Amino acid sequence: ESMSMPDITTYVEEMNFKFISGDTSLDQFDNYIETLKKMNIEQVIAGRQAQYDRYKAAQQ
């Protein structure tokens, strides 16, 4: 996860700017999501969710 997150963060920041500025059409949003999936975003989210679940369990 830690190896992927910096690349994912950079990509998300760049694409957010491109979508907001109009440099990239919102028609490309599905491609953006597919690219995030190829960058293993789902594994990153699962890892973060597991961390949060452990944290919440420790609070009880």
mmCIF file of the N, C-alpha and C atoms, coordinates in Angstrom:
data_MODEL
# 
_entry.id   MODEL 
# 
loop_
_atom_site.group_PDB 
_atom_site.id 
_atom_site.type_symbol 
_atom_site.label_atom_id 
_atom_site.label_alt_id 
_atom_site.label_comp_id 
_atom_site.label_asym_id 
_atom_site.label_entity_id 
_atom_site.label_seq_id 
_atom_site.pdbx_PDB_ins_code 
_atom_site.Cartn_x 
_atom_site.Cartn_y 
_atom_site.Cartn_z 
_atom_site.occupancy 
_atom_site.B_iso_or_equiv 
_atom_site.pdbx_formal_charge 
_atom_site.auth_seq_id 
_atom_site.auth_comp_id 
_atom_site.auth_asym_id 
_atom_site.auth_atom_id 
_atom_site.pdbx_PDB_model_num 
ATOM 1   N N  . GLU A 1 1  ? 0.826   -1.205 0.000   1.00 0.00 ? 1  GLU A N  1 
ATOM 2   C CA . GLU A 1 1  ? 0.000   0.000  0.000   1.00 0.00 ? 1  GLU A CA 1 
ATOM 3   C C  . GLU A 1 1  ? 0.860   1.255  0.000   1.00 0.00 ? 1  GLU A C  1 
ATOM 4   N N  . SER A 1 2  ? 1.866   1.316  0.862   1.00 0.00 ? 2  SER A N  1 
ATOM 5   C CA . SER A 1 2  ? 2.639   2.554  0.986   1.00 0.00 ? 2  SER A CA 1 
ATOM 6   C C  . SER A 1 2  ? 3.376   2.902  -0.303  1.00 0.00 ? 2  SER A C  1 
ATOM 7   N N  . MET A 1 3  ? 3.708   1.884  -1.101  1.00 0.00 ? 3  MET A N  1 
ATOM 8   C CA . MET A 1 3  ? 4.378   2.154  -2.372  1.00 0.00 ? 3  MET A CA 1 
ATOM 9   C C  . MET A 1 3  ? 3.401   2.774  -3.374  1.00 0.00 ? 3  MET A C  1 
ATOM 10  N N  . SER A 1 4  ? 2.142   2.394  -3.314  1.00 0.00 ? 4  SER A N  1 
ATOM 11  C CA . SER A 1 4  ? 1.149   2.868  -4.268  1.00 0.00 ? 4  SER A CA 1 
ATOM 12  C C  . SER A 1 4  ? 0.597   4.241  -3.926  1.00 0.00 ? 4  SER A C  1 
ATOM 13  N N  . MET A 1 5  ? 0.472   4.541  -2.647  1.00 0.00 ? 5  MET A N  1 
ATOM 14  C CA . MET A 1 5  ? -0.242  5.743  -2.239  1.00 0.00 ? 5  MET A CA 1 
ATOM 15  C C  . MET A 1 5  ? 0.371   7.036  -2.772  1.00 0.00 ? 5  MET A C  1 
ATOM 16  N N  . PRO A 1 6  ? 1.683   7.224  -2.738  1.00 0.00 ? 6  PRO A N  1 
ATOM 17  C CA . PRO A 1 6  ? 2.209   8.489  -3.299  1.00 0.00 ? 6  PRO A CA 1 
ATOM 18  C C  . PRO A 1 6  ? 1.866   8.670  -4.777  1.00 0.00 ? 6  PRO A C  1 
ATOM 19  N N  . ASP A 1 7  ? 1.952   7.598  -5.547  1.00 0.00 ? 7  ASP A N  1 
ATOM 20  C CA . ASP A 1 7  ? 1.604   7.676  -6.970  1.00 0.00 ? 7  ASP A CA 1 
ATOM 21  C C  . ASP A 1 7  ? 0.122   7.977  -7.155  1.00 0.00 ? 7  ASP A C  1 
ATOM 22  N N  . ILE A 1 8  ? -0.709  7.333  -6.353  1.00 0.00 ? 8  ILE A N  1 
ATOM 23  C CA . ILE A 1 8  ? -2.149  7.559  -6.438  1.00 0.00 ? 8  ILE A CA 1 
ATOM 24  C C  . ILE A 1 8  ? -2.476  8.998  -6.063  1.00 0.00 ? 8  ILE A C  1 
ATOM 25  N N  . THR A 1 9  ? -1.887  9.477  -4.983  1.00 0.00 ? 9  THR A N  1 
ATOM 26  C CA . THR A 1 9  ? -2.137  10.851 -4.538  1.00 0.00 ? 9  THR A CA 1 
ATOM 27  C C  . THR A 1 9  ? -1.756  11.849 -5.617  1.00 0.00 ? 9  THR A C  1 
ATOM 28  N N  . THR A 1 10 ? -0.601  11.669 -6.220  1.00 0.00 ? 10 THR A N  1 
ATOM 29  C CA . THR A 1 10 ? -0.151  12.565 -7.288  1.00 0.00 ? 10 THR A CA 1 
ATOM 30  C C  . THR A 1 10 ? -1.120  12.529 -8.460  1.00 0.00 ? 10 THR A C  1 
ATOM 31  N N  . TYR A 1 11 ? -1.512  11.331 -8.864  1.00 0.00 ? 11 TYR A N  1 
ATOM 32  C CA . TYR A 1 11 ? -2.435  11.185 -9.992  1.00 0.00 ? 11 TYR A CA 1 
ATOM 33  C C  . TYR A 1 11 ? -3.772  11.864 -9.696  1.00 0.00 ? 11 TYR A C  1 
ATOM 34  N N  . VAL A 1 12 ? -4.318  11.632 -8.506  1.00 0.00 ? 12 VAL A N  1 
ATOM 35  C CA . VAL A 1 12 ? -5.607  12.228 -8.136  1.00 0.00 ? 12 VAL A CA 1 
ATOM 36  C C  . VAL A 1 12 ? -5.509  13.751 -8.143  1.00 0.00 ? 12 VAL A C  1 
ATOM 37  N N  . GLU A 1 13 ? -4.445  14.291 -7.561  1.00 0.00 ? 13 GLU A N  1 
ATOM 38  C CA . GLU A 1 13 ? -4.282  15.749 -7.533  1.00 0.00 ? 13 GLU A CA 1 
ATOM 39  C C  . GLU A 1 13 ? -4.190  16.326 -8.942  1.00 0.00 ? 13 GLU A C  1 
ATOM 40  N N  . GLU A 1 14 ? -3.407  15.681 -9.796  1.00 0.00 ? 14 GLU A N  1 
ATOM 41  C CA . GLU A 1 14 ? -3.260  16.155 -11.176 1.00 0.00 ? 14 GLU A CA 1 
ATOM 42  C C  . GLU A 1 14 ? -4.590  16.097 -11.928 1.00 0.00 ? 14 GLU A C  1 
ATOM 43  N N  . MET A 1 15 ? -5.295  14.990 -11.779 1.00 0.00 ? 15 MET A N  1 
ATOM 44  C CA . MET A 1 15 ? -6.554  14.836 -12.504 1.00 0.00 ? 15 MET A CA 1 
ATOM 45  C C  . MET A 1 15 ? -7.635  15.765 -11.956 1.00 0.00 ? 15 MET A C  1 
ATOM 46  N N  . ASN A 1 16 ? -7.659  15.971 -10.644 1.00 0.00 ? 16 ASN A N  1 
ATOM 47  C CA . ASN A 1 16 ? -8.620  16.931 -10.084 1.00 0.00 ? 16 ASN A CA 1 
ATOM 48  C C  . ASN A 1 16 ? -8.425  18.297 -10.721 1.00 0.00 ? 16 ASN A C  1 
ATOM 49  N N  . PHE A 1 17 ? -7.179  18.733 -10.826 1.00 0.00 ? 17 PHE A N  1 
ATOM 50  C CA . PHE A 1 17 ? -6.891  20.026 -11.447 1.00 0.00 ? 17 PHE A CA 1 
ATOM 51  C C  . PHE A 1 17 ? -7.353  20.030 -12.904 1.00 0.00 ? 17 PHE A C  1 
ATOM 52  N N  . LYS A 1 18 ? -7.052  18.958 -13.630 1.00 0.00 ? 18 LYS A N  1 
ATOM 53  C CA . LYS A 1 18 ? -7.421  18.897 -15.048 1.00 0.00 ? 18 LYS A CA 1 
ATOM 54  C C  . LYS A 1 18 ? -8.931  18.898 -15.246 1.00 0.00 ? 18 LYS A C  1 
ATOM 55  N N  . PHE A 1 19 ? -9.653  18.176 -14.389 1.00 0.00 ? 19 PHE A N  1 
ATOM 56  C CA . PHE A 1 19 ? -11.115 18.175 -14.494 1.00 0.00 ? 19 PHE A CA 1 
ATOM 57  C C  . PHE A 1 19 ? -11.683 19.555 -14.167 1.00 0.00 ? 19 PHE A C  1 
ATOM 58  N N  . ILE A 1 20 ? -11.188 20.171 -13.097 1.00 0.00 ? 20 ILE A N  1 
ATOM 59  C CA . ILE A 1 20 ? -11.704 21.480 -12.677 1.00 0.00 ? 20 ILE A CA 1 
ATOM 60  C C  . ILE A 1 20 ? -11.375 22.562 -13.695 1.00 0.00 ? 20 ILE A C  1 
ATOM 61  N N  . SER A 1 21 ? -10.154 22.523 -14.236 1.00 0.00 ? 21 SER A N  1 
ATOM 62  C CA . SER A 1 21 ? -9.727  23.565 -15.175 1.00 0.00 ? 21 SER A CA 1 
ATOM 63  C C  . SER A 1 21 ? -10.303 23.360 -16.576 1.00 0.00 ? 21 SER A C  1 
ATOM 64  N N  . GLY A 1 22 ? -10.853 22.183 -16.823 1.00 0.00 ? 22 GLY A N  1 
ATOM 65  C CA . GLY A 1 22 ? -11.406 21.895 -18.141 1.00 0.00 ? 22 GLY A CA 1 
ATOM 66  C C  . GLY A 1 22 ? -10.390 21.320 -19.111 1.00 0.00 ? 22 GLY A C  1 
ATOM 67  N N  . ASP A 1 23 ? -9.154  21.102 -18.651 1.00 0.00 ? 23 ASP A N  1 
ATOM 68  C CA . ASP A 1 23 ? -8.137  20.499 -19.517 1.00 0.00 ? 23 ASP A CA 1 
ATOM 69  C C  . ASP A 1 23 ? -8.501  19.065 -19.890 1.00 0.00 ? 23 ASP A C  1 
ATOM 70  N N  . THR A 1 24 ? -9.243  18.402 -19.002 1.00 0.00 ? 24 THR A N  1 
ATOM 71  C CA . THR A 1 24 ? -9.720  17.043 -19.264 1.00 0.00 ? 24 THR A CA 1 
ATOM 72  C C  . THR A 1 24 ? -11.235 17.044 -19.115 1.00 0.00 ? 24 THR A C  1 
ATOM 73  N N  . SER A 1 25 ? -11.907 16.504 -20.107 1.00 0.00 ? 25 SER A N  1 
ATOM 74  C CA . SER A 1 25 ? -13.369 16.452 -20.108 1.00 0.00 ? 25 SER A CA 1 
ATOM 75  C C  . SER A 1 25 ? -13.871 15.451 -19.069 1.00 0.00 ? 25 SER A C  1 
ATOM 76  N N  . LEU A 1 26 ? -15.019 15.750 -18.482 1.00 0.00 ? 26 LEU A N  1 
ATOM 77  C CA . LEU A 1 26 ? -15.630 14.797 -17.556 1.00 0.00 ? 26 LEU A CA 1 
ATOM 78  C C  . LEU A 1 26 ? -16.037 13.511 -18.260 1.00 0.00 ? 26 LEU A C  1 
ATOM 79  N N  . ASP A 1 27 ? -16.051 13.528 -19.588 1.00 0.00 ? 27 ASP A N  1 
ATOM 80  C CA . ASP A 1 27 ? -16.288 12.297 -20.345 1.00 0.00 ? 27 ASP A CA 1 
ATOM 81  C C  . ASP A 1 27 ? -15.189 11.273 -20.073 1.00 0.00 ? 27 ASP A C  1 
ATOM 82  N N  . GLN A 1 28 ? -14.053 11.732 -19.572 1.00 0.00 ? 28 GLN A N  1 
ATOM 83  C CA . GLN A 1 28 ? -12.916 10.856 -19.286 1.00 0.00 ? 28 GLN A CA 1 
ATOM 84  C C  . GLN A 1 28 ? -12.937 10.301 -17.859 1.00 0.00 ? 28 GLN A C  1 
ATOM 85  N N  . PHE A 1 29 ? -13.987 10.618 -17.103 1.00 0.00 ? 29 PHE A N  1 
ATOM 86  C CA . PHE A 1 29 ? -14.026 10.217 -15.697 1.00 0.00 ? 29 PHE A CA 1 
ATOM 87  C C  . PHE A 1 29 ? -13.962 8.698  -15.519 1.00 0.00 ? 29 PHE A C  1 
ATOM 88  N N  . ASP A 1 30 ? -14.653 7.947  -16.373 1.00 0.00 ? 30 ASP A N  1 
ATOM 89  C CA . ASP A 1 30 ? -14.605 6.481  -16.268 1.00 0.00 ? 30 ASP A CA 1 
ATOM 90  C C  . ASP A 1 30 ? -13.184 5.969  -16.487 1.00 0.00 ? 30 ASP A C  1 
ATOM 91  N N  . ASN A 1 31 ? -12.450 6.582  -17.406 1.00 0.00 ? 31 ASN A N  1 
ATOM 92  C CA . ASN A 1 31 ? -11.050 6.202  -17.625 1.00 0.00 ? 31 ASN A CA 1 
ATOM 93  C C  . ASN A 1 31 ? -10.210 6.517  -16.393 1.00 0.00 ? 31 ASN A C  1 
ATOM 94  N N  . TYR A 1 32 ? -10.507 7.636  -15.756 1.00 0.00 ? 32 TYR A N  1 
ATOM 95  C CA . TYR A 1 32 ? -9.826  8.036  -14.519 1.00 0.00 ? 32 TYR A CA 1 
ATOM 96  C C  . TYR A 1 32 ? -10.021 6.962  -13.444 1.00 0.00 ? 32 TYR A C  1 
ATOM 97  N N  . ILE A 1 33 ? -11.250 6.511  -13.272 1.00 0.00 ? 33 ILE A N  1 
ATOM 98  C CA . ILE A 1 33 ? -11.547 5.472  -12.279 1.00 0.00 ? 33 ILE A CA 1 
ATOM 99  C C  . ILE A 1 33 ? -10.835 4.170  -12.634 1.00 0.00 ? 33 ILE A C  1 
ATOM 100 N N  . GLU A 1 34 ? -10.842 3.799  -13.899 1.00 0.00 ? 34 GLU A N  1 
ATOM 101 C CA . GLU A 1 34 ? -10.155 2.572  -14.326 1.00 0.00 ? 34 GLU A CA 1 
ATOM 102 C C  . GLU A 1 34 ? -8.655  2.661  -14.052 1.00 0.00 ? 34 GLU A C  1 
ATOM 103 N N  . THR A 1 35 ? -8.080  3.830  -14.284 1.00 0.00 ? 35 THR A N  1 
ATOM 104 C CA . THR A 1 35 ? -6.653  4.013  -14.005 1.00 0.00 ? 35 THR A CA 1 
ATOM 105 C C  . THR A 1 35 ? -6.383  3.861  -12.514 1.00 0.00 ? 35 THR A C  1 
ATOM 106 N N  . LEU A 1 36 ? -7.239  4.428  -11.676 1.00 0.00 ? 36 LEU A N  1 
ATOM 107 C CA . LEU A 1 36 ? -7.076  4.267  -10.227 1.00 0.00 ? 36 LEU A CA 1 
ATOM 108 C C  . LEU A 1 36 ? -7.148  2.797  -9.831  1.00 0.00 ? 36 LEU A C  1 
ATOM 109 N N  . LYS A 1 37 ? -8.052  2.055  -10.449 1.00 0.00 ? 37 LYS A N  1 
ATOM 110 C CA . LYS A 1 37 ? -8.150  0.624  -10.152 1.00 0.00 ? 37 LYS A CA 1 
ATOM 111 C C  . LYS A 1 37 ? -6.871  -0.102 -10.552 1.00 0.00 ? 37 LYS A C  1 
ATOM 112 N N  . LYS A 1 38 ? -6.300  0.264  -11.698 1.00 0.00 ? 38 LYS A N  1 
ATOM 113 C CA . LYS A 1 38 ? -5.043  -0.350 -12.142 1.00 0.00 ? 38 LYS A CA 1 
ATOM 114 C C  . LYS A 1 38 ? -3.894  0.010  -11.206 1.00 0.00 ? 38 LYS A C  1 
ATOM 115 N N  . MET A 1 39 ? -4.025  1.140  -10.522 1.00 0.00 ? 39 MET A N  1 
ATOM 116 C CA . MET A 1 39 ? -3.012  1.576  -9.556  1.00 0.00 ? 39 MET A CA 1 
ATOM 117 C C  . MET A 1 39 ? -3.256  0.955  -8.173  1.00 0.00 ? 39 MET A C  1 
ATOM 118 N N  . ASN A 1 40 ? -4.192  0.021  -8.101  1.00 0.00 ? 40 ASN A N  1 
ATOM 119 C CA . ASN A 1 40 ? -4.503  -0.730 -6.878  1.00 0.00 ? 40 ASN A CA 1 
ATOM 120 C C  . ASN A 1 40 ? -5.201  0.096  -5.806  1.00 0.00 ? 40 ASN A C  1 
ATOM 121 N N  . ILE A 1 41 ? -6.009  1.061  -6.209  1.00 0.00 ? 41 ILE A N  1 
ATOM 122 C CA . ILE A 1 41 ? -6.731  1.883  -5.231  1.00 0.00 ? 41 ILE A CA 1 
ATOM 123 C C  . ILE A 1 41 ? -7.637  1.034  -4.345  1.00 0.00 ? 41 ILE A C  1 
ATOM 124 N N  . GLU A 1 42 ? -8.202  -0.032 -4.903  1.00 0.00 ? 42 GLU A N  1 
ATOM 125 C CA . GLU A 1 42 ? -9.110  -0.857 -4.103  1.00 0.00 ? 42 GLU A CA 1 
ATOM 126 C C  . GLU A 1 42 ? -8.371  -1.550 -2.959  1.00 0.00 ? 42 GLU A C  1 
ATOM 127 N N  . GLN A 1 43 ? -7.128  -1.976 -3.202  1.00 0.00 ? 43 GLN A N  1 
ATOM 128 C CA . GLN A 1 43 ? -6.332  -2.592 -2.143  1.00 0.00 ? 43 GLN A CA 1 
ATOM 129 C C  . GLN A 1 43 ? -5.948  -1.553 -1.090  1.00 0.00 ? 43 GLN A C  1 
ATOM 130 N N  . VAL A 1 44 ? -5.659  -0.344 -1.536  1.00 0.00 ? 44 VAL A N  1 
ATOM 131 C CA . VAL A 1 44 ? -5.324  0.733  -0.602  1.00 0.00 ? 44 VAL A CA 1 
ATOM 132 C C  . VAL A 1 44 ? -6.529  1.024  0.296   1.00 0.00 ? 44 VAL A C  1 
ATOM 133 N N  . ILE A 1 45 ? -7.700  1.124  -0.312  1.00 0.00 ? 45 ILE A N  1 
ATOM 134 C CA . ILE A 1 45 ? -8.916  1.390  0.468   1.00 0.00 ? 45 ILE A CA 1 
ATOM 135 C C  . ILE A 1 45 ? -9.174  0.254  1.456   1.00 0.00 ? 45 ILE A C  1 
ATOM 136 N N  . ALA A 1 46 ? -9.014  -0.983 1.017   1.00 0.00 ? 46 ALA A N  1 
ATOM 137 C CA . ALA A 1 46 ? -9.229  -2.132 1.904   1.00 0.00 ? 46 ALA A CA 1 
ATOM 138 C C  . ALA A 1 46 ? -8.253  -2.096 3.076   1.00 0.00 ? 46 ALA A C  1 
ATOM 139 N N  . GLY A 1 47 ? -7.012  -1.743 2.809   1.00 0.00 ? 47 GLY A N  1 
ATOM 140 C CA . GLY A 1 47 ? -6.018  -1.640 3.876   1.00 0.00 ? 47 GLY A CA 1 
ATOM 141 C C  . GLY A 1 47 ? -6.359  -0.545 4.866   1.00 0.00 ? 47 GLY A C  1 
ATOM 142 N N  . ARG A 1 48 ? -6.766  0.590  4.358   1.00 0.00 ? 48 ARG A N  1 
ATOM 143 C CA . ARG A 1 48 ? -7.160  1.705  5.231   1.00 0.00 ? 48 ARG A CA 1 
ATOM 144 C C  . ARG A 1 48 ? -8.397  1.346  6.047   1.00 0.00 ? 48 ARG A C  1 
ATOM 145 N N  . GLN A 1 49 ? -9.349  0.647  5.428   1.00 0.00 ? 49 GLN A N  1 
ATOM 146 C CA . GLN A 1 49 ? -10.558 0.237  6.147   1.00 0.00 ? 49 GLN A CA 1 
ATOM 147 C C  . GLN A 1 49 ? -10.202 -0.723 7.276   1.00 0.00 ? 49 GLN A C  1 
ATOM 148 N N  . ALA A 1 50 ? -9.286  -1.658 7.004   1.00 0.00 ? 50 ALA A N  1 
ATOM 149 C CA . ALA A 1 50 ? -8.860  -2.605 8.035   1.00 0.00 ? 50 ALA A CA 1 
ATOM 150 C C  . ALA A 1 50 ? -8.189  -1.867 9.195   1.00 0.00 ? 50 ALA A C  1 
ATOM 151 N N  . GLN A 1 51 ? -7.373  -0.862 8.885   1.00 0.00 ? 51 GLN A N  1 
ATOM 152 C CA . GLN A 1 51 ? -6.740  -0.060 9.939   1.00 0.00 ? 51 GLN A CA 1 
ATOM 153 C C  . GLN A 1 51 ? -7.799  0.641  10.786  1.00 0.00 ? 51 GLN A C  1 
ATOM 154 N N  . TYR A 1 52 ? -8.770  1.231  10.126  1.00 0.00 ? 52 TYR A N  1 
ATOM 155 C CA . TYR A 1 52 ? -9.841  1.933  10.836  1.00 0.00 ? 52 TYR A CA 1 
ATOM 156 C C  . TYR A 1 52 ? -10.647 0.965  11.693  1.00 0.00 ? 52 TYR A C  1 
ATOM 157 N N  . ASP A 1 53 ? -10.952 -0.208 11.151  1.00 0.00 ? 53 ASP A N  1 
ATOM 158 C CA . ASP A 1 53 ? -11.715 -1.203 11.904  1.00 0.00 ? 53 ASP A CA 1 
ATOM 159 C C  . ASP A 1 53 ? -10.961 -1.632 13.157  1.00 0.00 ? 53 ASP A C  1 
ATOM 160 N N  . ARG A 1 54 ? -9.643  -1.836 13.036  1.00 0.00 ? 54 ARG A N  1 
ATOM 161 C CA . ARG A 1 54 ? -8.834  -2.196 14.210  1.00 0.00 ? 54 ARG A CA 1 
ATOM 162 C C  . ARG A 1 54 ? -8.840  -1.066 15.232  1.00 0.00 ? 54 ARG A C  1 
ATOM 163 N N  . TYR A 1 55 ? -8.723  0.155  14.766  1.00 0.00 ? 55 TYR A N  1 
ATOM 164 C CA . TYR A 1 55 ? -8.744  1.318  15.651  1.00 0.00 ? 55 TYR A CA 1 
ATOM 165 C C  . TYR A 1 55 ? -10.068 1.390  16.414  1.00 0.00 ? 55 TYR A C  1 
ATOM 166 N N  . LYS A 1 56 ? -11.183 1.252  15.676  1.00 0.00 ? 56 LYS A N  1 
ATOM 167 C CA . LYS A 1 56 ? -12.498 1.325  16.315  1.00 0.00 ? 56 LYS A CA 1 
ATOM 168 C C  . LYS A 1 56 ? -12.686 0.185  17.319  1.00 0.00 ? 56 LYS A C  1 
ATOM 169 N N  . ALA A 1 57 ? -12.202 -1.006 16.986  1.00 0.00 ? 57 ALA A N  1 
ATOM 170 C CA . ALA A 1 57 ? -12.329 -2.148 17.892  1.00 0.00 ? 57 ALA A CA 1 
ATOM 171 C C  . ALA A 1 57 ? -11.532 -1.904 19.171  1.00 0.00 ? 57 ALA A C  1 
ATOM 172 N N  . ALA A 1 58 ? -10.387 -1.255 19.056  1.00 0.00 ? 58 ALA A N  1 
ATOM 173 C CA . ALA A 1 58 ? -9.552  -0.972 20.223  1.00 0.00 ? 58 ALA A CA 1 
ATOM 174 C C  . ALA A 1 58 ? -10.176 0.092  21.119  1.00 0.00 ? 58 ALA A C  1 
ATOM 175 N N  . GLN A 1 59 ? -11.066 0.900  20.576  1.00 0.00 ? 59 GLN A N  1 
ATOM 176 C CA . GLN A 1 59 ? -11.706 1.965  21.347  1.00 0.00 ? 59 GLN A CA 1 
ATOM 177 C C  . GLN A 1 59 ? -12.848 1.452  22.222  1.00 0.00 ? 59 GLN A C  1 
ATOM 178 N N  . GLN A 1 60 ? -13.293 0.229  21.958  1.00 0.00 ? 60 GLN A N  1 
ATOM 179 C CA . GLN A 1 60 ? -14.453 -0.303 22.697  1.00 0.00 ? 60 GLN A CA 1 
ATOM 180 C C  . GLN A 1 60 ? -14.051 -0.993 23.968  1.00 0.00 ? 60 GLN A C  1 
# 
